[in-house]
Amino acid sequence: MAEGIVEVTTSTWDKEVLQDKGLVMIDFWAVWCGPCRMIAPTVEELAKEYAGKIKVAKLNTDENPDIASKYKIMGIPTIMFFKDGQRVDQVVGAVPKNQLKSKIDSLLSA
């Protein structure tokens, strides 16, 4: 994993996401997914830019299918946002960095 990004699994999901106080951005991805590889550098840049403000995590949907199905992940990449353990928003697909930044900024100020 890149600097500033936490790898989340089924066993660490509750601790890293649901019990976190603050904003968590999770990238649901898989190794074979082309668009996931396209958005990965953007996720890494955001992790550095927002270090100390949000937690950035990645969850491999192939290795953790129970979490993916619990949150009804139908397409990847899906970027999901949790605030104080509650799902507050999500974006599906490889979206531009400025779209994710504006979403993060609005969730931080909410």
N, C-alpha and C positions, 0 to 999 in steps of 0.2 A: 504494500500500500504506500501511496505517496505521503509526503510529510503533511501532518495536520489532518489526515483522514483516518477514521477508525473503521476497522473491518468488523461488521456486526454479523453474528450468527444466531441461530435459534437459541442457543444457550446463553448468549449475552444480550439478546434483544430487550428484555425487561429492564436490566440494569442500565444499558447504554441509551435506550430510547424512552421507554415508558416512565422510568424513575428520574429522568434528567429534568432539572429545573432550568428552563430556558428553551431556546429554539434549536431544533435538530433537523438537519436536511439529510435525507437518505436517498442515495442513488441505488435503485433496484436495477441490476444488470446481469449479463451472462457473457461468458468468454466468446461464444459464437456470434454475438450480436454486433453487427457493423455500426449501427447508430450509437450503441453504448460506447464503442471505442472512439467515435467522433466527439461525444460529449465529455469523455473522461478528462481531457486537458482543461476544459472549462470548470469542471467540478474541482479539480486540483487548484486552479487559480482562485476560485471562490474560497476554498479552505484557507489559503494563505491570506487573502484580502480580509476575511472576516474572522481571523484567528482571535480567540478570546471573546468573540461576540456570539458566535454560533458553533455548534458541533456539526461537523460534516462526517457522514458515514456512508459506507457502501455495503450492500447486501447482495451476494450472488444468489440469484433465484434458483439456479440448478442445484446448488448445494443446500439451500434452505427453502424447499418448496412449501413447507407448512406456513411460513410467514407470508410468502407470496400469495398463497391461496387465502389466508386469513384476511388479507387486505385487498383481495380481489384484483390482483395485478394481472391485467389481460394483455398488456403490451409493454415492451421495454425498449428503451430506458423509461422508467417512471421515476420522477423525483418527487418524494413525498416530504411534507413538512409537519413536524410535531412541535407543539409548544406546551411545556409543562406536562408532557405525557399524553396530550390529546392531539389527534390528527386534525390539522387546521387547513391544509391545502395540498394540492398535488398538480404536477404537470406531466403529461405523457409525451414522449418523443424527444428528439434531439433539438432543443430550442436554443435560440441565441442567448449569449451570456447576459446581455442587457435585460432580457425578459426575466431571467432568474434573479439578477441583482435587484430589479424593481420589486419582485415578489418578496425577497428577503428583507429589503428596506421597509416595505409596508408591514410585514409581519413583526419586525423588530420595533416599529413605532406604534403598533397596535396595543 
